[in-house]
Amino acid sequence: MTSWKCANCGYTLEKETPPEECPSCKEKCEFLDNTCYTPDCDAQGTDNRIG
Ligand SMILES: [Zn+2]
């Protein structure tokens, strides 16, 4: 399962693919891959737009 984070409101959800519309802010947001965001997981590739 992949974790996704809404770029607009920060809502996260776990799904195989990101939804078209954010369930939280009801916008067609960009969802960022939030699966692995700790430095330990660097090699696995993290969306660098997530600080
Ligand atoms: Zn949102």
N, CA, C, O and the ligand as a Tripos MOL2 file, in Angstrom:
@<TRIPOS>MOLECULE
protein
  205   203    52     0     0
PROTEIN
NO_CHARGES

@<TRIPOS>ATOM
      1 N           0.8420   -1.2000    0.0000 N.3       1 MET1
      2 CA          0.0000    0.0000    0.0000 C.3       1 MET1
      3 C           0.8790    1.2530    0.0000 C.2       1 MET1
      4 O           1.9170    1.3170    0.6580 O.2       1 MET1
      5 N           0.4330    2.2100   -0.7390 N.am      2 THR2
      6 CA          1.1940    3.4470   -0.8440 C.3       2 THR2
      7 C           0.4920    4.5470   -0.0560 C.2       2 THR2
      8 O          -0.7350    4.6490   -0.0610 O.2       2 THR2
      9 N           1.2780    5.3510    0.6060 N.am      3 SER3
     10 CA          0.7290    6.4790    1.3460 C.3       3 SER3
     11 C           0.8340    7.7390    0.4950 C.2       3 SER3
     12 O           1.8850    8.0290   -0.0760 O.2       3 SER3
     13 N          -0.2500    8.4730    0.4190 N.am      4 TRP4
     14 CA         -0.2880    9.6990   -0.3790 C.3       4 TRP4
     15 C          -0.6270   10.8860    0.4920 C.2       4 TRP4
     16 O          -1.4140   10.7900    1.4330 O.2       4 TRP4
     17 N          -0.0200   11.9980    0.1590 N.am      5 LYS5
     18 CA         -0.2770   13.2100    0.9150 C.3       5 LYS5
     19 C          -0.7640   14.3040   -0.0250 C.2       5 LYS5
     20 O          -0.1380   14.5990   -1.0420 O.2       5 LYS5
     21 N          -1.8800   14.8880    0.3350 N.am      6 CYS6
     22 CA         -2.4180   15.9840   -0.4590 C.3       6 CYS6
     23 C          -1.4850   17.1920   -0.3910 C.2       6 CYS6
     24 O          -1.1160   17.6500    0.6910 O.2       6 CYS6
     25 N          -1.1130   17.6970   -1.5660 N.am      7 ALA7
     26 CA         -0.2030   18.8370   -1.6090 C.3       7 ALA7
     27 C          -0.8940   20.1180   -1.1700 C.2       7 ALA7
     28 O          -0.2410   21.1150   -0.8620 O.2       7 ALA7
     29 N          -2.2090   20.0820   -1.1460 N.am      8 ASN8
     30 CA         -2.9680   21.2780   -0.8220 C.3       8 ASN8
     31 C          -3.2280   21.4020    0.6780 C.2       8 ASN8
     32 O          -2.9570   22.4410    1.2810 O.2       8 ASN8
     33 N          -3.7560   20.3300    1.2750 N.am      9 CYS9
     34 CA         -4.1570   20.4350    2.6810 C.3       9 CYS9
     35 C          -3.3490   19.5330    3.6130 C.2       9 CYS9
     36 O          -3.4590   19.6410    4.8350 O.2       9 CYS9
     37 N          -2.5440   18.6510    3.0420 N.am     10 GLY10
     38 CA         -1.7110   17.8010    3.8820 C.3      10 GLY10
     39 C          -2.3950   16.5270    4.3400 C.2      10 GLY10
     40 O          -1.8240   15.7650    5.1190 O.2      10 GLY10
     41 N          -3.5910   16.2890    3.8760 N.am     11 TYR11
     42 CA         -4.3180   15.0630    4.2050 C.3      11 TYR11
     43 C          -3.5680   13.8570    3.6490 C.2      11 TYR11
     44 O          -3.0870   13.8830    2.5160 O.2      11 TYR11
     45 N          -3.4730   12.8060    4.4490 N.am     12 THR12
     46 CA         -2.8060   11.6030    3.9640 C.3      12 THR12
     47 C          -3.7770   10.4320    3.9200 C.2      12 THR12
     48 O          -4.6940   10.3280    4.7350 O.2      12 THR12
     49 N          -3.5570    9.5790    2.9740 N.am     13 LEU13
     50 CA         -4.3540    8.3630    2.8870 C.3      13 LEU13
     51 C          -3.5250    7.2550    2.2790 C.2      13 LEU13
     52 O          -2.5580    7.5040    1.5590 O.2      13 LEU13
     53 N          -3.9170    6.0210    2.5800 N.am     14 GLU14
     54 CA         -3.2010    4.8840    2.0290 C.3      14 GLU14
     55 C          -4.0550    4.2050    0.9820 C.2      14 GLU14
     56 O          -5.1670    3.7480    1.2490 O.2      14 GLU14
     57 N          -3.5100    4.1520   -0.1990 N.am     15 LYS15
     58 CA         -4.2250    3.6010   -1.3330 C.3      15 LYS15
     59 C          -3.1760    3.2170   -2.3660 C.2      15 LYS15
     60 O          -2.0490    3.7100   -2.3360 O.2      15 LYS15
     61 N          -3.5580    2.3330   -3.2790 N.am     16 GLU16
     62 CA         -2.5840    1.9630   -4.3100 C.3      16 GLU16
     63 C          -2.3380    3.1140   -5.2730 C.2      16 GLU16
     64 O          -1.2110    3.3400   -5.7130 O.2      16 GLU16
     65 N          -3.3910    3.8270   -5.5900 N.am     17 THR17
     66 CA         -3.2500    4.9810   -6.4650 C.3      17 THR17
     67 C          -3.9420    6.1790   -5.8120 C.2      17 THR17
     68 O          -4.9350    6.0040   -5.1060 O.2      17 THR17
     69 N          -3.4430    7.3630   -6.0320 N.am     18 PRO18
     70 CA         -4.0590    8.5360   -5.4080 C.3      18 PRO18
     71 C          -5.4230    8.8360   -6.0270 C.2      18 PRO18
     72 O          -5.6290    8.6060   -7.2180 O.2      18 PRO18
     73 N          -6.3370    9.3400   -5.2350 N.am     19 PRO19
     74 CA         -7.6700    9.6860   -5.7500 C.3      19 PRO19
     75 C          -7.6110   10.9390   -6.6120 C.2      19 PRO19
     76 O          -6.6890   11.7460   -6.4960 O.2      19 PRO19
     77 N          -8.5980   11.0870   -7.4670 N.am     20 GLU20
     78 CA         -8.6400   12.3020   -8.2890 C.3      20 GLU20
     79 C          -8.9610   13.5070   -7.4410 C.2      20 GLU20
     80 O          -8.4220   14.5980   -7.6290 O.2      20 GLU20
     81 N          -9.8540   13.2760   -6.5050 N.am     21 GLU21
     82 CA        -10.3050   14.3920   -5.6780 C.3      21 GLU21
     83 C          -9.9770   14.1040   -4.2210 C.2      21 GLU21
     84 O         -10.2660   13.0220   -3.7090 O.2      21 GLU21
     85 N          -9.3860   15.0580   -3.5780 N.am     22 CYS22
     86 CA         -9.0360   14.8910   -2.1740 C.3      22 CYS22
     87 C         -10.2950   14.7830   -1.3170 C.2      22 CYS22
     88 O         -11.1720   15.6420   -1.3990 O.2      22 CYS22
     89 N         -10.3940   13.7360   -0.4960 N.am     23 PRO23
     90 CA        -11.5630   13.5860    0.3660 C.3      23 PRO23
     91 C         -11.6480   14.6550    1.4420 C.2      23 PRO23
     92 O         -12.7150   14.8810    2.0130 O.2      23 PRO23
     93 N         -10.5540   15.3000    1.7150 N.am     24 SER24
     94 CA        -10.5260   16.2920    2.7790 C.3      24 SER24
     95 C         -10.8900   17.6850    2.2800 C.2      24 SER24
     96 O         -11.8020   18.3200    2.8080 O.2      24 SER24
     97 N         -10.1840   18.1500    1.2750 N.am     25 CYS25
     98 CA        -10.4300   19.5280    0.8320 C.3      25 CYS25
     99 C         -11.2960   19.5970   -0.4300 C.2      25 CYS25
    100 O         -11.6120   20.6820   -0.9190 O.2      25 CYS25
    101 N         -11.6810   18.4060   -0.9570 N.am     26 LYS26
    102 CA        -12.6170   18.3250   -2.0840 C.3      26 LYS26
    103 C         -12.1180   19.0290   -3.3360 C.2      26 LYS26
    104 O         -12.8970   19.4590   -4.1870 O.2      26 LYS26
    105 N         -10.8110   19.1340   -3.4220 N.am     27 GLU27
    106 CA        -10.2270   19.7320   -4.6100 C.3      27 GLU27
    107 C          -9.5120   18.6480   -5.4020 C.2      27 GLU27
    108 O          -9.1830   17.5860   -4.8750 O.2      27 GLU27
    109 N          -9.2810   18.9330   -6.6680 N.am     28 LYS28
    110 CA         -8.4510   18.0190   -7.4460 C.3      28 LYS28
    111 C          -6.9970   18.3580   -7.1820 C.2      28 LYS28
    112 O          -6.3630   19.1100   -7.9220 O.2      28 LYS28
    113 N          -6.4940   17.7850   -6.1130 N.am     29 CYS29
    114 CA         -5.1700   18.1320   -5.6450 C.3      29 CYS29
    115 C          -4.1260   17.2280   -6.2620 C.2      29 CYS29
    116 O          -4.4230   16.1680   -6.8130 O.2      29 CYS29
    117 N          -2.9230   17.6770   -6.1500 N.am     30 GLU30
    118 CA         -1.8090   16.8200   -6.4770 C.3      30 GLU30
    119 C          -1.4800   15.9920   -5.2340 C.2      30 GLU30
    120 O          -1.3430   16.5340   -4.1370 O.2      30 GLU30
    121 N          -1.3570   14.6910   -5.4140 N.am     31 PHE31
    122 CA         -0.9990   13.8370   -4.2920 C.3      31 PHE31
    123 C           0.4600   13.4280   -4.4020 C.2      31 PHE31
    124 O           0.9160   12.9490   -5.4400 O.2      31 PHE31
    125 N           1.1710   13.6270   -3.3140 N.am     32 LEU32
    126 CA          2.5870   13.3110   -3.2890 C.3      32 LEU32
    127 C           2.8050   11.9730   -2.6040 C.2      32 LEU32
    128 O           2.1200   11.6330   -1.6390 O.2      32 LEU32
    129 N           3.7600   11.2270   -3.1130 N.am     33 ASP33
    130 CA          4.0670    9.9330   -2.5200 C.3      33 ASP33
    131 C           4.7060   10.1340   -1.1530 C.2      33 ASP33
    132 O           5.8070   10.6710   -1.0310 O.2      33 ASP33
    133 N           4.0000    9.7000   -0.1550 N.am     34 ASN34
    134 CA          4.3850    9.9450    1.2340 C.3      34 ASN34
    135 C           4.8390    8.6450    1.9120 C.2      34 ASN34
    136 O           5.0020    8.5830    3.1310 O.2      34 ASN34
    137 N           5.0350    7.6240    1.0950 N.am     35 THR35
    138 CA          5.2600    6.2930    1.6430 C.3      35 THR35
    139 C           6.4720    6.2240    2.5530 C.2      35 THR35
    140 O           6.4350    5.6260    3.6280 O.2      35 THR35
    141 N           7.5330    6.8420    2.1020 N.am     36 CYS36
    142 CA          8.7710    6.6950    2.8380 C.3      36 CYS36
    143 C           9.4480    8.0560    2.9350 C.2      36 CYS36
    144 O          10.0560    8.5290    1.9750 O.2      36 CYS36
    145 N           9.3370    8.6670    4.0780 N.am     37 TYR37
    146 CA          9.8140   10.0370    4.1860 C.3      37 TYR37
    147 C          10.9230   10.2090    5.2130 C.2      37 TYR37
    148 O          11.3430   11.3320    5.4910 O.2      37 TYR37
    149 N          11.3890    9.1280    5.7670 N.am     38 THR38
    150 CA         12.4810    9.2520    6.7300 C.3      38 THR38
    151 C          13.8250    9.1540    6.0210 C.2      38 THR38
    152 O          13.9220    8.5070    4.9780 O.2      38 THR38
    153 N          14.8560    9.7790    6.5600 N.am     39 PRO39
    154 CA         16.1680    9.7440    5.9090 C.3      39 PRO39
    155 C          16.6670    8.3180    5.6880 C.2      39 PRO39
    156 O          17.3970    8.0590    4.7310 O.2      39 PRO39
    157 N          16.2880    7.4120    6.5470 N.am     40 ASP40
    158 CA         16.7180    6.0250    6.4010 C.3      40 ASP40
    159 C          16.2750    5.4050    5.0880 C.2      40 ASP40
    160 O          16.9090    4.4880    4.5660 O.2      40 ASP40
    161 N          15.1950    5.9170    4.5750 N.am     41 CYS41
    162 CA         14.6070    5.3370    3.3770 C.3      41 CYS41
    163 C          15.0370    6.0660    2.1100 C.2      41 CYS41
    164 O          14.4540    5.8610    1.0450 O.2      41 CYS41
    165 N          16.0250    6.8900    2.2180 N.am     42 ASP42
    166 CA         16.4450    7.7410    1.1180 C.3      42 ASP42
    167 C          16.5850    7.0040   -0.2040 C.2      42 ASP42
    168 O          16.1050    7.4570   -1.2430 O.2      42 ASP42
    169 N          17.2450    5.8710   -0.1450 N.am     43 ALA43
    170 CA         17.5680    5.1410   -1.3670 C.3      43 ALA43
    171 C          16.3200    4.6510   -2.0920 C.2      43 ALA43
    172 O          16.3650    4.3770   -3.2910 O.2      43 ALA43
    173 N          15.2240    4.5410   -1.3810 N.am     44 GLN44
    174 CA         14.0130    4.0240   -2.0140 C.3      44 GLN44
    175 C          13.2810    5.0920   -2.8140 C.2      44 GLN44
    176 O          12.3160    4.7970   -3.5200 O.2      44 GLN44
    177 N          13.7340    6.3090   -2.7040 N.am     45 GLY45
    178 CA         13.1170    7.3550   -3.4980 C.3      45 GLY45
    179 C          11.9210    7.9530   -2.8150 C.2      45 GLY45
    180 O          10.9110    7.2820   -2.6020 O.2      45 GLY45
    181 N          12.0310    9.1780   -2.4810 N.am     46 THR46
    182 CA         10.9310    9.8880   -1.8530 C.3      46 THR46
    183 C          10.6600   11.1340   -2.6690 C.2      46 THR46
    184 O          11.5780   11.7370   -3.2270 O.2      46 THR46
    185 N           9.4400   11.5030   -2.7330 N.am     47 ASP47
    186 CA          9.1300   12.7390   -3.4250 C.3      47 ASP47
    187 C           9.8170   13.9020   -2.7210 C.2      47 ASP47
    188 O           9.5330   14.1790   -1.5550 O.2      47 ASP47
    189 N          10.6990   14.5670   -3.4070 N.am     48 ASN48
    190 CA         11.5110   15.6010   -2.7420 C.3      48 ASN48
    191 C          10.7310   16.8700   -2.4460 C.2      48 ASN48
    192 O          11.2790   17.8120   -1.8740 O.2      48 ASN48
    193 N           9.4630   16.9100   -2.8240 N.am     49 ARG49
    194 CA          8.6600   18.0670   -2.4800 C.3      49 ARG49
    195 C           8.1370   17.9630   -1.0590 C.2      49 ARG49
    196 O           7.5850   18.9220   -0.5200 O.2      49 ARG49
    197 N           8.3130   16.7820   -0.4500 N.am     50 ILE50
    198 CA          7.9580   16.6260    0.9450 C.3      50 ILE50
    199 C           9.2020   16.8850    1.7850 C.2      50 ILE50
    200 O          10.1940   16.1610    1.6930 O.2      50 ILE50
    201 N           9.1340   17.9050    2.5850 N.am     51 GLY51
    202 CA         10.2830   18.2860    3.3710 C.3      51 GLY51
    203 C          10.5860   17.2240    4.3780 C.2      51 GLY51
    204 O          11.5350   17.3580    5.1510 O.2      51 GLY51
    205 ZN         -6.5710   18.0460    0.1540 Zn       52 ZN52
@<TRIPOS>BOND
     1     1     2 1
     2     2     3 1
     3     3     4 2
     4     3     5 am
     5     5     6 1
     6     6     7 1
     7     7     8 2
     8     7     9 am
     9     9    10 1
    10    10    11 1
    11    11    12 2
    12    11    13 am
    13    13    14 1
    14    14    15 1
    15    15    16 2
    16    15    17 am
    17    17    18 1
    18    18    19 1
    19    19    20 2
    20    19    21 am
    21    21    22 1
    22    22    23 1
    23    23    24 2
    24    23    25 am
    25    25    26 1
    26    26    27 1
    27    27    28 2
    28    27    29 am
    29    29    30 1
    30    30    31 1
    31    31    32 2
    32    31    33 am
    33    33    34 1
    34    34    35 1
    35    35    36 2
    36    35    37 am
    37    37    38 1
    38    38    39 1
    39    39    40 2
    40    39    41 am
    41    41    42 1
    42    42    43 1
    43    43    44 2
    44    43    45 am
    45    45    46 1
    46    46    47 1
    47    47    48 2
    48    47    49 am
    49    49    50 1
    50    50    51 1
    51    51    52 2
    52    51    53 am
    53    53    54 1
    54    54    55 1
    55    55    56 2
    56    55    57 am
    57    57    58 1
    58    58    59 1
    59    59    60 2
    60    59    61 am
    61    61    62 1
    62    62    63 1
    63    63    64 2
    64    63    65 am
    65    65    66 1
    66    66    67 1
    67    67    68 2
    68    67    69 am
    69    69    70 1
    70    70    71 1
    71    71    72 2
    72    71    73 am
    73    73    74 1
    74    74    75 1
    75    75    76 2
    76    75    77 am
    77    77    78 1
    78    78    79 1
    79    79    80 2
    80    79    81 am
    81    81    82 1
    82    82    83 1
    83    83    84 2
    84    83    85 am
    85    85    86 1
    86    86    87 1
    87    87    88 2
    88    87    89 am
    89    89    90 1
    90    90    91 1
    91    91    92 2
    92    91    93 am
    93    93    94 1
    94    94    95 1
    95    95    96 2
    96    95    97 am
    97    97    98 1
    98    98    99 1
    99    99   100 2
   100    99   101 am
   101   101   102 1
   102   102   103 1
   103   103   104 2
   104   103   105 am
   105   105   106 1
   106   106   107 1
   107   107   108 2
   108   107   109 am
   109   109   110 1
   110   110   111 1
   111   111   112 2
   112   111   113 am
   113   113   114 1
   114   114   115 1
   115   115   116 2
   116   115   117 am
   117   117   118 1
   118   118   119 1
   119   119   120 2
   120   119   121 am
   121   121   122 1
   122   122   123 1
   123   123   124 2
   124   123   125 am
   125   125   126 1
   126   126   127 1
   127   127   128 2
   128   127   129 am
   129   129   130 1
   130   130   131 1
   131   131   132 2
   132   131   133 am
   133   133   134 1
   134   134   135 1
   135   135   136 2
   136   135   137 am
   137   137   138 1
   138   138   139 1
   139   139   140 2
   140   139   141 am
   141   141   142 1
   142   142   143 1
   143   143   144 2
   144   143   145 am
   145   145   146 1
   146   146   147 1
   147   147   148 2
   148   147   149 am
   149   149   150 1
   150   150   151 1
   151   151   152 2
   152   151   153 am
   153   153   154 1
   154   154   155 1
   155   155   156 2
   156   155   157 am
   157   157   158 1
   158   158   159 1
   159   159   160 2
   160   159   161 am
   161   161   162 1
   162   162   163 1
   163   163   164 2
   164   163   165 am
   165   165   166 1
   166   166   167 1
   167   167   168 2
   168   167   169 am
   169   169   170 1
   170   170   171 1
   171   171   172 2
   172   171   173 am
   173   173   174 1
   174   174   175 1
   175   175   176 2
   176   175   177 am
   177   177   178 1
   178   178   179 1
   179   179   180 2
   180   179   181 am
   181   181   182 1
   182   182   183 1
   183   183   184 2
   184   183   185 am
   185   185   186 1
   186   186   187 1
   187   187   188 2
   188   187   189 am
   189   189   190 1
   190   190   191 1
   191   191   192 2
   192   191   193 am
   193   193   194 1
   194   194   195 1
   195   195   196 2
   196   195   197 am
   197   197   198 1
   198   198   199 1
   199   199   200 2
   200   199   201 am
   201   201   202 1
   202   202   203 1
   203   203   204 2
@<TRIPOS>SUBSTRUCTURE
     1 MET1         2 RESIDUE 1 A MET
     2 THR2         6 RESIDUE 1 A THR
     3 SER3        10 RESIDUE 1 A SER
     4 TRP4        14 RESIDUE 1 A TRP
     5 LYS5        18 RESIDUE 1 A LYS
     6 CYS6        22 RESIDUE 1 A CYS
     7 ALA7        26 RESIDUE 1 A ALA
     8 ASN8        30 RESIDUE 1 A ASN
     9 CYS9        34 RESIDUE 1 A CYS
    10 GLY10       38 RESIDUE 1 A GLY
    11 TYR11       42 RESIDUE 1 A TYR
    12 THR12       46 RESIDUE 1 A THR
    13 LEU13       50 RESIDUE 1 A LEU
    14 GLU14       54 RESIDUE 1 A GLU
    15 LYS15       58 RESIDUE 1 A LYS
    16 GLU16       62 RESIDUE 1 A GLU
    17 THR17       66 RESIDUE 1 A THR
    18 PRO18       70 RESIDUE 1 A PRO
    19 PRO19       74 RESIDUE 1 A PRO
    20 GLU20       78 RESIDUE 1 A GLU
    21 GLU21       82 RESIDUE 1 A GLU
    22 CYS22       86 RESIDUE 1 A CYS
    23 PRO23       90 RESIDUE 1 A PRO
    24 SER24       94 RESIDUE 1 A SER
    25 CYS25       98 RESIDUE 1 A CYS
    26 LYS26      102 RESIDUE 1 A LYS
    27 GLU27      106 RESIDUE 1 A GLU
    28 LYS28      110 RESIDUE 1 A LYS
    29 CYS29      114 RESIDUE 1 A CYS
    30 GLU30      118 RESIDUE 1 A GLU
    31 PHE31      122 RESIDUE 1 A PHE
    32 LEU32      126 RESIDUE 1 A LEU
    33 ASP33      130 RESIDUE 1 A ASP
    34 ASN34      134 RESIDUE 1 A ASN
    35 THR35      138 RESIDUE 1 A THR
    36 CYS36      142 RESIDUE 1 A CYS
    37 TYR37      146 RESIDUE 1 A TYR
    38 THR38      150 RESIDUE 1 A THR
    39 PRO39      154 RESIDUE 1 A PRO
    40 ASP40      158 RESIDUE 1 A ASP
    41 CYS41      162 RESIDUE 1 A CYS
    42 ASP42      166 RESIDUE 1 A ASP
    43 ALA43      170 RESIDUE 1 A ALA
    44 GLN44      174 RESIDUE 1 A GLN
    45 GLY45      178 RESIDUE 1 A GLY
    46 THR46      182 RESIDUE 1 A THR
    47 ASP47      186 RESIDUE 1 A ASP
    48 ASN48      190 RESIDUE 1 A ASN
    49 ARG49      194 RESIDUE 1 A ARG
    50 ILE50      198 RESIDUE 1 A ILE
    51 GLY51      202 RESIDUE 1 A GLY
    52 ZN52       205 GROUP 0 **** ****
